[in-house]
Amino acid sequence: MKVVAFNGSARKDGNTAILVRQVFAELEAEGIETELVQLAGQTIRGCTACGQCFKNKNRRCAVTSDIANDCIEKMVQADGIILASPTYFADVTTEMKALIDRAGFVARGNDDMLQRKVGAAVVAVRRAGSIHVFDTINHFFLIGQMIIPGSIYWNMGFGLAKGEVEQDEEGLRTMRTLGQNMAWLLKRIA
Ligand SMILES: Cc1cc2nc3c(=O)[nH]c(=O)nc-3n(C[C@H](O)[C@H](O)[C@H](O)COP(=O)(O)O)c2cc1C
């Protein structure tokens, strides 16, 4: 059983990655394999709206010049998918939005190929806008017929500078509980 997480931050190993690793610790304690893909420094562009994914039906994006297909393949192979993003102007980062649009359209053009996988959002934020990020990510899961576990609060952690989120005790606890609930759910629907 495997969960793959995508960190949409422009900053590698920042607050978003720290939060994802809290979720991972609980998943790994339950024997679930994990992989973190950090989009920082990699190229991923937005959807070109060519519609080829609906025609080709090969579970791939027709644009092959960036990492989108590698990410989509990892989603297909995984049982659970975490989309993690810091809050940028009250929404996901540009890179995360590109991944959502590309993977989302390929999934829709291929009979909702991610259906019934478990999905979870993870959000880092300094002060405000994180609920919108959380909603943006959950809209991707829900329209793809995916299943979403909850936690003790909406899945966000507070911090500005790299590492600051470690001081948000409730945020860390939210991620650990999310990991426990994700593991519980994955094992029951396997
Ligand atoms: C371009 C940009 C826009 C941001 N917009 C917001 C915002 O709207 N609300 C907020 O609370 N924090 C905002 N932040 C702060 C980040 O969300 C915060 O520092 C977060 O912890 C970064 O996560 P990371 O370390 O994983 O990159 C912004 C940061 C950047 C670089």
The ligand as an SDF file (V2000), in Angstrom:
LIG
                    3D

 31 33  0  0  0  0  0  0  0  0999 V2000
    4.1330   34.5180   -3.0570 C   0  0  0  0  0  0  0  0  0  0  0  0
    3.6920   34.2280   -1.6550 C   0  0  0  0  0  0  0  0  0  0  0  0
    2.3710   34.4770   -1.2980 C   0  0  0  0  0  0  0  0  0  0  0  0
    1.9240   34.2180    0.0000 C   0  0  0  0  0  0  0  0  0  0  0  0
    0.6140   34.4560    0.3080 N   0  0  0  0  0  0  0  0  0  0  0  0
    0.1610   34.2050    1.5640 C   0  0  0  0  0  0  0  0  0  0  0  0
   -1.2170   34.4080    1.9040 C   0  0  0  0  0  0  0  0  0  0  0  0
   -2.0540   34.7580    1.0760 O   0  0  0  0  0  0  0  0  0  0  0  0
   -1.5930   34.1770    3.1800 N   0  0  0  0  0  0  0  0  0  0  0  0
   -0.7160   33.7630    4.1420 C   0  0  0  0  0  0  0  0  0  0  0  0
   -1.1130   33.5920    5.2800 O   0  0  0  0  0  0  0  0  0  0  0  0
    0.5800   33.4970    3.8410 N   0  0  0  0  0  0  0  0  0  0  0  0
    1.0430   33.7050    2.5720 C   0  0  0  0  0  0  0  0  0  0  0  0
    2.3590   33.4240    2.2530 N   0  0  0  0  0  0  0  0  0  0  0  0
    3.2280   32.7970    3.2810 C   0  0  0  0  0  0  0  0  0  0  0  0
    3.3450   31.2620    3.0990 C   0  0  0  0  0  0  0  0  0  0  0  0
    2.0890   30.6610    2.9130 O   0  0  0  0  0  0  0  0  0  0  0  0
    4.0320   30.6460    4.3240 C   0  0  0  0  0  0  0  0  0  0  0  0
    5.3020   31.2340    4.5050 O   0  0  0  0  0  0  0  0  0  0  0  0
    4.1720   29.1500    4.2440 C   0  0  0  0  0  0  0  0  0  0  0  0
    4.5560   28.6380    5.4990 O   0  0  0  0  0  0  0  0  0  0  0  0
    5.2340   28.7430    3.2210 C   0  0  0  0  0  0  0  0  0  0  0  0
    5.3280   27.3400    3.1710 O   0  0  0  0  0  0  0  0  0  0  0  0
    6.6730   26.6270    2.6500 P   0  0  0  0  0  0  0  0  0  0  0  0
    7.7200   26.8370    3.7270 O   0  0  0  0  0  0  0  0  0  0  0  0
    6.3250   25.1950    2.4760 O   0  0  0  0  0  0  0  0  0  0  0  0
    7.0480   27.2860    1.3610 O   0  0  0  0  0  0  0  0  0  0  0  0
    2.8380   33.6910    0.9760 C   0  0  0  0  0  0  0  0  0  0  0  0
    4.1600   33.4330    0.5960 C   0  0  0  0  0  0  0  0  0  0  0  0
    4.5980   33.6880   -0.6990 C   0  0  0  0  0  0  0  0  0  0  0  0
    6.0250   33.3920   -1.0890 C   0  0  0  0  0  0  0  0  0  0  0  0
  1  2  1  0
  2  3  1  0
  2 30  2  0
  3  4  2  0
  4  5  1  0
  4 28  1  0
  5  6  2  0
  6  7  1  0
  6 13  1  0
  7  8  2  0
  7  9  1  0
  9 10  1  0
 10 11  2  0
 10 12  1  0
 12 13  2  0
 13 14  1  0
 14 15  1  0
 14 28  1  0
 15 16  1  0
 16 17  1  0
 16 18  1  0
 18 19  1  0
 18 20  1  0
 20 21  1  0
 20 22  1  0
 22 23  1  0
 23 24  1  0
 24 25  2  0
 24 26  1  0
 24 27  1  0
 28 29  2  0
 29 30  1  0
 30 31  1  0
M  END
$$$$
